[in-house]
Amino acid sequence: MTTRPWVQLHNLRRAQVLLIQPCNAAACVGNYFQAEVYRKSGWNTWREADSLLRDLREEGKVAFAAVDSSILETAPDDPRGAIVLETEMERAKSPDGGDWGAPSWRWFRPTRTGRWTALENLTEALVRAVRRVEGLGVPHVIALVNPRGYFLALAAAVAECGLLDRWVLFHVPAHPRHLLKAVREVAPIVRAAAVGTKLAGGIYPIPALLRSLRRETRRYREPLPPRWRAWGKVPKAQRGGGDWAPSMRIAGRRGVSHENAR
């Protein structure tokens, strides 16, 4: 059994699933796993997902990546776009070592002239990133990103690339307090896909978080432009065809979370 605090892949050759998560404050040091940089507990959602999927991670079957808008600051024209693979986390490192700050919705709201510049730029960077990731040939791509701007831009990018029938996106509340629970709910789906279960692509809510997602969505009063409007709505069922797929009703909560293990 490994004694390393986390598994970090150096290539994606054996990957069956790419799990895309949101970036976190450890981006500033170029390693999303290093939760101790900004949290006394030394734990975050990347470490949680790694813990729940440790056996598959050690086999190289599950790889991680992050949606990270800091790329728009450091390398806005980078053809790799705003999805950072775990094999290249140094891309997100802050030049001065400072925290980039949480990707609040206020960053992505329109300018005083009514232009949605920040959301447009992120969406374009994610279109490039989605095309690149799809070209890697990983059989399953599953995305769990909670910041509202990230989710809207990623959903639009995946749809514009014609990949909603292949990629699985989970629509979860933006507030970070829900993210650990979301990771625990999604981990069994990732596990199933890694061992051969076929997943129907589309956008899914997580039933256990659906009430919170609806409550949160009602607070957003500002109408979204057409490019993102459809993705701002709470899905009653999967977008892309069908209901919550049988493969996504796996009796979850397999594995032991870090908190439950203590």
C-alpha positions as CSV (number, residue, x, y, z in Angstrom):
1,M,0.0,0.0,0.0
2,T,1.3,3.4,-0.9
3,T,2.3,5.8,1.8
4,R,2.3,8.9,-0.5
5,P,-0.2,11.6,0.5
6,W,-1.7,11.5,-3.0
7,V,-1.2,10.0,-6.4
8,Q,0.0,12.3,-9.2
9,L,0.1,10.9,-12.7
10,H,2.9,11.8,-15.1
11,N,1.0,10.8,-18.2
12,L,-2.5,9.8,-19.3
13,R,-1.5,6.7,-21.4
14,R,-3.7,4.3,-19.3
15,A,-6.4,6.7,-18.4
16,Q,-10.0,5.5,-18.9
17,V,-11.6,8.6,-17.2
18,L,-10.6,12.2,-17.0
19,L,-12.3,13.9,-14.1
20,I,-12.4,17.6,-14.5
21,Q,-12.7,19.5,-11.2
22,P,-12.5,23.2,-10.3
23,C,-9.2,24.8,-9.6
24,N,-8.3,25.7,-6.0
25,A,-6.1,28.1,-4.1
26,A,-3.1,25.7,-4.4
27,A,-3.0,26.7,-8.1
28,C,-0.7,29.5,-6.9
29,V,2.1,27.0,-6.2
30,G,1.4,24.9,-9.3
31,N,-0.1,21.9,-7.5
32,Y,-3.9,21.5,-6.9
33,F,-3.2,18.7,-4.4
34,Q,-1.3,20.8,-2.0
35,A,-4.3,21.8,0.2
36,E,-2.0,22.6,3.1
37,V,-0.9,25.8,1.3
38,Y,-4.3,27.4,2.1
39,R,-6.1,25.1,4.5
40,K,-5.1,23.9,8.0
41,S,-6.8,20.6,7.5
42,G,-4.5,19.9,4.5
43,W,-7.5,18.5,2.6
44,N,-9.5,19.6,-0.4
45,T,-11.7,18.1,-3.1
46,W,-8.7,17.0,-5.2
47,R,-7.4,15.0,-2.2
48,E,-10.9,13.7,-1.5
49,A,-11.3,12.4,-5.0
50,D,-7.8,10.9,-5.0
51,S,-8.6,9.1,-1.7
52,L,-11.9,7.7,-2.9
53,L,-10.4,6.5,-6.2
54,R,-6.9,5.7,-4.9
55,D,-6.7,2.1,-6.4
56,L,-7.8,3.3,-9.9
57,R,-5.4,6.3,-9.6
58,E,-2.5,4.0,-8.8
59,E,-3.4,2.0,-11.9
60,G,-3.4,5.2,-14.0
61,K,-7.1,4.6,-14.9
62,V,-8.4,7.9,-13.5
63,A,-6.7,11.2,-14.3
64,F,-7.5,14.6,-13.0
65,A,-7.7,18.0,-14.6
66,A,-9.0,21.5,-13.6
67,V,-10.9,24.3,-15.2
68,D,-8.7,27.3,-14.3
69,S,-9.4,30.8,-15.3
70,S,-6.0,32.0,-14.1
71,I,-4.7,30.8,-17.5
72,L,-6.4,33.9,-19.0
73,E,-4.1,36.0,-16.9
74,T,-0.8,34.2,-17.5
75,A,-1.3,32.8,-21.0
76,P,-4.5,34.0,-22.7
77,D,-3.5,32.7,-26.1
78,D,-2.3,29.3,-25.0
79,P,-3.7,26.8,-27.5
80,R,-4.2,24.3,-24.6
81,G,-6.9,26.6,-23.2
82,A,-8.3,26.8,-19.7
83,I,-8.3,23.1,-18.7
84,V,-5.1,22.2,-16.9
85,L,-4.2,18.5,-16.7
86,E,-2.6,17.1,-13.6
87,T,0.5,16.4,-15.6
88,E,1.0,20.2,-16.3
89,M,-0.1,21.9,-13.1
90,E,2.8,24.3,-13.3
91,R,0.8,26.2,-15.9
92,A,-1.4,27.6,-13.2
93,K,1.4,28.8,-10.9
94,S,1.2,32.4,-9.9
95,P,4.2,34.4,-11.0
96,D,4.5,36.1,-7.6
97,G,3.3,33.1,-5.6
98,G,0.1,34.9,-4.5
99,D,-3.4,33.3,-4.4
100,W,-5.4,34.0,-7.5
101,G,-8.6,34.3,-5.5
102,A,-11.8,32.3,-5.8
103,P,-13.6,32.6,-9.2
104,S,-16.6,34.5,-7.9
105,W,-19.6,35.1,-10.2
106,R,-18.9,38.8,-9.9
107,W,-15.8,38.3,-12.0
108,F,-17.9,37.1,-14.9
109,R,-20.9,39.5,-14.8
110,P,-21.2,42.0,-17.6
111,T,-19.2,45.3,-17.7
112,R,-20.9,48.6,-17.3
113,T,-21.4,48.7,-21.1
114,G,-23.3,45.4,-20.9
115,R,-20.6,43.2,-22.4
116,W,-19.9,39.7,-21.0
117,T,-16.2,39.9,-21.8
118,A,-14.9,37.7,-19.0
119,L,-17.4,34.9,-19.6
120,E,-16.8,35.2,-23.4
121,N,-13.0,34.9,-22.9
122,L,-13.3,31.9,-20.6
123,T,-15.7,30.2,-23.0
124,E,-13.4,30.7,-25.9
125,A,-10.4,29.3,-23.9
126,L,-12.6,26.3,-22.9
127,V,-13.6,25.6,-26.5
128,R,-9.8,25.3,-27.3
129,A,-9.3,23.2,-24.2
130,V,-12.3,20.9,-24.9
131,R,-11.0,20.2,-28.4
132,R,-7.6,19.4,-27.0
133,V,-8.9,17.1,-24.3
134,E,-11.1,15.3,-26.8
135,G,-8.0,14.7,-28.9
136,L,-6.3,12.9,-26.1
137,G,-8.5,9.9,-26.7
138,V,-9.5,9.3,-23.0
139,P,-12.7,7.2,-23.3
140,H,-14.7,9.1,-20.6
141,V,-14.6,12.7,-19.6
142,I,-16.6,13.7,-16.5
143,A,-16.7,17.2,-15.3
144,L,-17.7,18.4,-11.8
145,V,-17.1,22.2,-11.6
146,N,-19.1,24.3,-9.2
147,P,-18.3,28.0,-9.9
148,R,-21.2,29.4,-11.9
149,G,-19.0,31.1,-14.5
150,Y,-16.9,27.9,-14.9
151,F,-20.0,25.7,-15.4
152,L,-21.7,28.0,-17.9
153,A,-18.6,28.5,-20.0
154,L,-17.7,24.7,-19.9
155,A,-21.3,23.7,-20.8
156,A,-21.4,26.1,-23.7
157,A,-17.9,25.0,-24.9
158,V,-18.8,21.3,-24.8
159,A,-22.1,21.9,-26.7
160,E,-20.4,24.1,-29.3
161,C,-17.8,21.3,-29.9
162,G,-20.7,18.8,-30.4
163,L,-19.7,16.7,-27.5
164,L,-22.7,16.7,-25.2
165,D,-23.5,13.2,-26.2
166,R,-20.0,12.0,-25.0
167,W,-19.0,14.2,-22.1
168,V,-20.8,14.0,-18.7
169,L,-21.2,17.3,-16.9
170,F,-22.6,17.5,-13.4
171,H,-24.6,20.7,-12.6
172,V,-24.1,21.4,-8.9
173,P,-24.6,24.4,-6.6
174,A,-21.9,27.0,-6.9
175,H,-21.3,27.4,-3.2
176,P,-18.2,25.5,-2.2
177,R,-19.8,24.0,0.9
178,H,-21.5,21.5,-1.4
179,L,-18.4,20.4,-3.3
180,L,-17.1,17.7,-1.0
181,K,-20.5,16.0,-1.0
182,A,-20.7,16.3,-4.8
183,V,-17.3,14.6,-5.1
184,R,-18.5,11.7,-2.9
185,E,-21.7,11.4,-5.0
186,V,-19.8,11.4,-8.3
187,A,-16.9,9.1,-7.3
188,P,-18.9,5.9,-7.8
189,I,-19.8,7.0,-11.3
190,V,-16.1,7.7,-12.1
191,R,-15.3,4.3,-10.7
192,A,-17.9,2.5,-12.8
193,A,-16.7,4.3,-16.0
194,A,-13.1,3.4,-15.3
195,V,-13.9,-0.3,-15.2
196,G,-16.0,-0.3,-18.4
197,T,-19.5,1.0,-17.7
198,K,-20.8,3.1,-20.6
199,L,-22.1,6.5,-19.6
200,A,-24.7,8.5,-21.5
201,G,-23.3,11.9,-22.2
202,G,-25.2,15.1,-21.1
203,I,-25.8,17.4,-18.2
204,Y,-26.9,15.8,-15.0
205,P,-28.0,17.3,-11.6
206,I,-27.0,15.4,-8.5
207,P,-30.3,14.4,-6.8
208,A,-29.0,14.9,-3.3
209,L,-28.0,18.5,-4.2
210,L,-30.9,19.3,-6.5
211,R,-32.9,21.3,-4.0
212,S,-29.9,23.4,-3.1
213,L,-29.2,24.0,-6.8
214,R,-32.8,25.2,-7.4
215,R,-32.7,27.5,-4.4
216,E,-29.4,29.0,-5.4
217,T,-30.4,29.4,-9.1
218,R,-33.5,31.4,-8.1
219,R,-31.2,34.1,-6.6
220,Y,-29.7,34.9,-10.0
221,R,-31.9,37.7,-11.4
222,E,-29.8,38.8,-14.4
223,P,-30.8,37.3,-17.7
224,L,-28.0,35.4,-19.5
225,P,-27.2,36.0,-23.1
226,P,-28.2,33.3,-25.6
227,R,-24.8,31.6,-25.6
228,W,-25.2,30.5,-22.0
229,R,-28.9,30.8,-21.3
230,A,-29.8,27.2,-21.7
231,W,-27.0,26.1,-19.3
232,G,-28.2,28.4,-16.5
233,K,-31.4,26.5,-16.1
234,V,-31.7,23.7,-13.6
235,P,-32.1,20.5,-15.5
236,K,-35.2,18.4,-14.6
237,A,-33.5,15.5,-16.3
238,Q,-30.3,14.9,-18.2
239,R,-29.7,17.3,-21.2
240,G,-28.7,15.2,-24.2
241,G,-31.4,12.5,-23.9
242,G,-32.8,10.3,-21.3
243,D,-33.2,10.6,-17.5
244,W,-30.7,10.1,-14.8
245,A,-28.9,7.1,-16.3
246,P,-29.0,3.7,-14.6
247,S,-25.2,3.8,-14.4
248,M,-25.6,7.0,-12.4
249,R,-27.8,5.4,-9.8
250,I,-24.9,3.2,-8.6
251,A,-25.2,2.7,-4.8
252,G,-22.7,5.4,-4.1
253,R,-20.6,6.3,-1.2
254,R,-18.3,3.4,-1.8
255,G,-14.9,3.9,-0.5
256,V,-14.1,5.8,2.7
257,S,-13.8,9.6,2.7
258,H,-11.0,11.3,4.6
259,E,-13.3,12.7,7.2
260,N,-15.1,9.4,7.8
261,A,-11.9,7.5,8.0
262,R,-10.8,9.3,11.1
